[in-house]
Amino acid sequence: MTRRRRWILWLVLDLLALAALFGVDWQLRTGGRASTVAATPTPTLSAAHYARRAEAAYQGGDLRSAEEGYRLALALEPENPARYPPLIRLLAFTNRLEEAAAWLERGRRLAPEDPRLLGMAALILDWQGKIPEAIQAGEQAVARLPGEAAFHAYLAEAYADAHRPQAALAAAQKALSLAPDSPDAHRALGYVYETLGRYAEAMAAYREALRRDPLMVVTWLALGRNAMVLGQTAAALDAFQRAAALRPEDPRVLDELGWLYYNLGRLEEAEQTLRKAREQDPDDWRLLYHLGVTLYARRKYEEVVDTNHLPRGIVRLQAVLQAEGKTCAPETLPTEPRCARLVEMAYLLGLSHYYLGDCAAARPWLEQALAISPQEENARRGLRWCEGQSPTP
């Protein structure tokens, strides 16, 4: 008997003992008189029932009820590998990669060779940046179930990230040939086009995917990003707002929307949205960077220098880089884009302290920016101002 089965057995025994205890207590209270009215038995709903109900809810656009149904089905049959993929897919496409990955790991421990779990592994591992492992899982899934369009779609995305455009296009087109109405197939084709710089075609494919499955939050975000590249700000705003409507508490979704507001010059809306995002995730350096830049643009310098804003963003980004074995220096600046963000956060902190009349606090930040980017004019200007070589701007 497995540990899990033993645990379930002990839980059942505990519940029976508790029920017996209440029964004894009731008889003592009523003088041993038992009710002669038989209770109507409540039918136990099956995992299959909840799975069907979840699928119907998803098709009807009810994301919350769909998730609840998939979770109930899995709770009733935790050792059935078929109960894992629907929940994993829902979590992944609603921008909850970490939780999707956790459920995938549980499922694969249970059934490491299950083709549907291998297919989901191709998607999740690719999004985690584990591209060779994603390709291996995807190819195994396709070999076991060659008629499953979604597996070819997930494999196409992994091929695209491996810079294998021909294989990626072939896999995406194979997915579409197997299931022309598959939202996963259209989304994968959109991603392949996006990696090739064919942004208009990517947007068209993403729209086809969303027409078939409008609950895919990640696809709304992808559509919005491609629209931004093409300068279609109205389309980008609509896409990000739709994503936020589906996931109103998701910090990453709110970050995307807030940053778009900033780039559109809608600074008050940007600040409000980014503050809400920070409440959900106070440690995401990108979010802290975006909020800090927005506060600086609104001349809220005291809040920029608050330890929970740009200073925290710098600490978090440095921790991420350190965990990856990377450092920011003049020689790494051209090849590591995040170093440019570190420079920007540092000089914005320095300039904010300057505007607050505190050059003693400003100089270390300005010097930190120059240590990474010696020609950074904003940092050099801040030092000149602190040295009195320029009038207060």
C-alpha positions in Angstrom: 0.0 0.0 0.0 1.4 3.4 -1.0 2.0 6.2 1.5 -0.8 8.1 -0.2 -3.3 5.2 0.1 -2.3 4.7 3.7 -2.9 8.4 4.4 -6.3 8.2 2.7 -7.2 5.1 4.8 -6.3 6.8 8.0 -8.3 9.8 7.0 -11.4 7.6 6.4 -10.9 5.8 9.7 -10.6 9.2 11.5 -13.8 10.4 9.9 -15.6 7.2 10.9 -14.4 7.5 14.5 -15.5 11.1 14.6 -18.9 10.2 13.2 -19.2 7.4 15.9 -18.3 9.9 18.6 -21.0 12.3 17.5 -23.5 9.4 17.3 -22.7 8.4 20.9 -23.0 12.0 22.0 -26.4 12.4 20.3 -27.7 9.2 21.9 -26.6 10.5 25.3 -28.3 13.8 24.8 -31.6 12.2 23.6 -31.7 9.3 26.0 -30.8 6.8 23.5 -33.7 7.6 21.2 -32.8 7.2 17.6 -34.6 8.9 14.7 -36.9 6.7 12.8 -36.7 8.9 9.7 -34.1 7.6 7.3 -31.7 10.2 5.8 -31.9 10.5 2.0 -28.5 9.3 0.6 -26.5 12.0 -1.3 -25.1 10.6 -4.5 -21.4 11.0 -4.9 -20.5 12.8 -8.1 -17.7 11.3 -10.1 -14.5 12.8 -11.3 -15.7 12.4 -14.9 -18.8 14.5 -14.0 -16.7 17.3 -12.7 -14.4 17.1 -15.7 -17.3 17.4 -18.1 -18.7 20.2 -16.1 -15.4 22.0 -16.2 -15.1 21.6 -20.0 -18.6 23.0 -20.5 -17.8 25.9 -18.2 -14.6 26.6 -20.1 -16.4 26.5 -23.5 -19.0 28.9 -22.0 -16.3 31.4 -21.0 -16.5 30.7 -17.2 -12.8 30.4 -16.3 -13.4 30.3 -12.6 -15.9 27.4 -12.7 -13.7 25.5 -15.2 -10.7 25.7 -13.0 -12.8 24.6 -10.0 -14.2 21.6 -11.9 -10.8 20.4 -13.1 -9.4 20.7 -9.6 -12.3 18.7 -8.1 -11.9 16.0 -10.8 -8.2 15.7 -10.0 -8.9 15.7 -6.2 -11.2 12.7 -6.7 -8.8 10.8 -9.0 -5.3 12.0 -8.0 -3.8 8.8 -9.5 -5.4 9.1 -12.9 -2.9 10.8 -15.3 -5.8 12.0 -17.5 -6.9 14.4 -14.9 -3.7 16.5 -15.0 -3.4 17.9 -18.5 -6.6 19.9 -18.6 -5.7 21.8 -15.4 -2.1 22.2 -16.5 -3.2 23.7 -19.8 -5.7 26.1 -18.1 -3.1 27.3 -15.6 -0.4 27.7 -18.3 -2.5 29.7 -20.7 -3.9 31.9 -18.0 -0.3 33.0 -17.2 0.4 30.8 -14.2 3.4 29.0 -15.3 4.8 28.2 -11.8 1.6 26.5 -10.7 1.2 24.7 -14.0 4.8 23.4 -13.7 4.1 22.1 -10.1 1.1 20.1 -11.3 3.1 18.8 -14.3 5.8 17.6 -11.9 3.2 15.7 -9.8 1.7 14.1 -12.9 5.0 13.0 -14.3 6.0 11.4 -11.0 2.9 9.4 -11.3 3.1 8.5 -15.0 6.4 9.7 -16.6 5.7 8.0 -19.9 2.1 9.2 -20.3 1.9 10.9 -23.8 -0.5 13.6 -22.7 1.8 14.6 -19.9 4.7 14.5 -22.2 2.9 16.8 -24.5 2.2 19.3 -21.7 5.9 18.9 -20.6 6.9 20.1 -24.1 5.0 23.3 -23.5 5.9 24.0 -19.9 9.6 23.1 -20.2 9.9 25.4 -23.2 8.4 28.3 -21.3 10.8 27.5 -18.5 13.7 27.9 -20.9 14.6 24.2 -20.9 14.4 24.0 -24.6 16.3 20.7 -25.3 14.2 18.9 -22.7 11.1 20.4 -24.2 11.9 19.2 -27.6 12.7 15.7 -26.3 9.4 15.5 -24.5 7.5 16.9 -27.5 9.0 14.4 -29.9 8.2 11.6 -27.6 4.6 12.7 -27.2 4.2 13.0 -31.0 5.7 9.6 -31.5 3.2 8.1 -29.1 0.1 10.0 -30.3 0.9 11.3 -33.8 -2.6 12.4 -34.4 -2.8 14.9 -31.4 -2.6 18.4 -32.9 -1.7 20.1 -29.6 1.5 18.1 -29.3 2.7 19.2 -32.7 1.8 22.8 -31.7 3.8 22.7 -28.5 6.7 21.1 -30.3 6.6 23.9 -32.9 7.1 26.5 -30.2 10.1 24.6 -28.8 11.6 24.3 -32.3 11.1 28.1 -32.8 12.9 28.8 -29.5 15.7 26.5 -30.6 16.1 28.6 -33.8 14.9 25.9 -36.0 12.4 27.8 -38.1 11.7 25.2 -40.8 11.0 22.5 -38.3 8.9 25.0 -36.3 6.8 26.0 -39.3 6.4 22.3 -40.4 5.2 21.3 -36.9 2.7 24.2 -36.6 1.3 23.5 -40.1 1.1 19.8 -39.2 -0.9 20.8 -36.1 -3.3 22.8 -38.2 -3.7 20.1 -40.8 -4.7 17.7 -38.0 -7.1 20.1 -36.3 -7.9 23.3 -38.3 -10.0 24.7 -35.4 -7.4 24.0 -32.7 -6.6 27.2 -30.8 -3.3 25.7 -29.7 -2.3 25.2 -33.3 -3.1 28.7 -34.4 -1.4 30.1 -31.3 1.8 28.1 -32.1 1.8 29.3 -35.7 1.5 32.9 -34.4 4.5 32.3 -32.2 6.6 30.9 -35.0 5.7 33.9 -37.1 6.6 36.2 -34.2 10.1 34.7 -33.8 10.6 35.2 -37.6 9.7 38.9 -37.3 6.5 38.4 -39.3 4.4 40.4 -36.8 1.4 41.1 -38.9 1.0 37.3 -39.7 1.6 36.5 -36.1 -1.2 38.9 -35.1 -3.5 37.3 -37.6 -2.7 33.8 -36.2 -3.2 34.9 -32.6 -6.6 36.4 -33.5 -7.6 33.1 -35.0 -6.5 31.3 -31.8 -8.5 33.8 -29.7 -11.6 33.5 -31.8 -11.6 29.8 -30.9 -10.5 30.2 -27.3 -10.8 33.7 -25.9 -9.7 32.6 -22.4 -6.0 32.2 -23.3 -4.6 35.1 -21.4 -1.1 34.5 -22.7 -2.3 34.8 -26.3 -4.0 38.2 -25.5 -0.6 39.3 -24.1 1.2 38.1 -27.2 -1.2 39.8 -29.5 -0.7 43.0 -27.6 3.1 42.8 -27.7 3.1 42.3 -31.5 0.7 45.2 -31.9 3.1 47.4 -30.0 5.9 46.4 -32.3 3.8 47.4 -35.2 2.8 50.7 -33.6 -0.8 49.6 -33.3 -1.4 51.1 -29.9 -5.2 50.8 -29.9 -5.0 47.1 -30.7 -2.3 46.6 -28.0 -4.4 48.4 -25.4 -7.5 46.4 -26.2 -5.5 43.1 -26.0 -3.9 44.0 -22.7 -7.2 45.2 -21.2 -8.8 41.9 -22.2 -6.1 40.0 -20.5 -6.5 42.1 -17.4 -10.2 41.5 -17.4 -9.6 37.7 -17.3 -6.8 38.0 -14.7 -7.5 41.2 -12.8 -5.1 40.2 -9.9 -2.3 38.9 -12.0 0.8 41.1 -11.4 2.4 40.3 -14.8 -0.7 41.1 -16.7 -1.1 44.3 -14.8 2.5 45.1 -15.4 2.1 44.8 -19.2 -1.0 47.0 -19.1 0.5 49.6 -16.8 3.7 49.9 -18.9 1.6 50.4 -22.0 -0.3 53.2 -20.2 3.1 54.7 -19.5 4.2 54.5 -23.1 1.0 56.1 -24.2 1.6 59.0 -21.8 -1.3 58.0 -19.6 0.8 58.3 -16.5 -1.9 58.4 -13.8 -3.5 55.2 -15.1 0.0 53.7 -15.4 0.8 54.5 -11.8 -2.5 53.1 -10.5 -2.2 49.9 -12.5 1.5 49.3 -11.5 0.8 50.0 -7.9 -1.9 47.4 -8.0 0.5 45.0 -9.6 3.1 45.7 -6.9 0.6 44.8 -4.2 0.4 41.3 -5.7 4.1 40.8 -6.3 6.4 43.3 -4.5 9.6 41.4 -5.6 9.4 41.4 -9.4 12.2 43.7 -10.6 10.6 44.5 -13.9 7.4 45.6 -12.2 9.5 47.7 -9.7 11.5 49.2 -12.6 8.3 50.2 -14.5 6.7 51.7 -11.4 9.9 53.6 -10.5 10.2 55.0 -14.0 6.5 56.1 -13.9 6.9 57.7 -10.5 9.9 59.6 -11.7 8.0 60.8 -14.8 5.3 62.1 -12.4 8.1 63.8 -10.3 7.2 61.8 -7.2 10.9 61.7 -6.2 10.3 60.7 -2.6 8.5 57.6 -3.7 11.1 56.8 -6.3 13.7 56.6 -3.6 11.5 54.6 -1.2 13.2 51.4 -0.3 10.2 49.4 -1.7 10.5 50.9 -5.1 13.6 51.4 -7.3 16.1 50.4 -4.5 14.3 47.1 -4.1 14.2 46.7 -7.9 17.9 47.0 -8.1 18.4 44.5 -5.3 16.0 42.0 -6.9 17.6 42.3 -10.4 21.1 41.9 -8.9 19.9 38.8 -7.1 18.5 37.4 -10.4 21.7 38.0 -12.3 23.8 36.6 -9.5 21.7 33.4 -9.5 22.5 33.1 -13.2 26.2 33.6 -12.6 26.1 37.0 -14.4 27.4 40.5 -13.5 27.0 43.9 -15.0 30.1 45.6 -16.2 31.1 47.7 -19.3 32.1 44.6 -21.1 28.8 42.7 -20.5 26.6 45.7 -21.1 26.2 45.1 -24.9 25.2 41.5 -24.5 23.0 41.6 -21.4 20.0 43.9 -21.8 19.1 43.7 -18.1 22.3 45.6 -17.3 20.9 48.6 -19.2 17.9 48.5 -16.9 20.2 48.3 -13.9 22.0 51.4 -15.1 18.7 53.2 -15.7 17.4 52.4 -12.2 20.6 53.6 -10.6 20.8 57.0 -12.3 17.1 57.6 -11.8 17.6 57.0 -8.1 20.6 59.4 -8.2 18.7 62.1 -10.0 15.7 61.7 -7.7 17.9 62.3 -4.6 19.4 65.3 -6.4 16.0 66.8 -6.9 15.3 66.2 -3.3 18.4 68.2 -2.4 20.5 65.3 -1.2 23.6 64.9 -3.3 25.3 62.8 -0.6 22.6 60.1 -1.3 22.7 60.8 -5.1 26.4 60.3 -5.8 26.6 56.6 -4.9 23.8 55.7 -7.3 25.2 57.9 -10.1 28.6 56.3 -9.6 27.1 52.9 -9.7 25.5 53.7 -13.1 28.8 54.9 -14.4 30.7 51.9 -13.2 28.6 49.8 -15.6 28.1 52.4 -18.4 30.9 54.9 -18.2 29.4 57.1 -21.0 25.9 57.3 -19.5 25.2 61.0 -19.9 22.3 61.1 -17.4 24.6 59.9 -14.6 27.4 62.2 -15.7 25.0 65.1 -15.8 23.7 64.3 -12.3 27.3 64.4 -10.9 28.0 67.7 -12.6 24.8 69.2 -11.1 25.9 67.9 -7.6 29.3 69.6 -8.2 27.6 72.8 -9.0 28.7 72.9 -12.6 25.2 73.4 -13.9 22.2 75.2 -12.6 19.4 73.3 -11.0 17.2 72.0 -13.9 
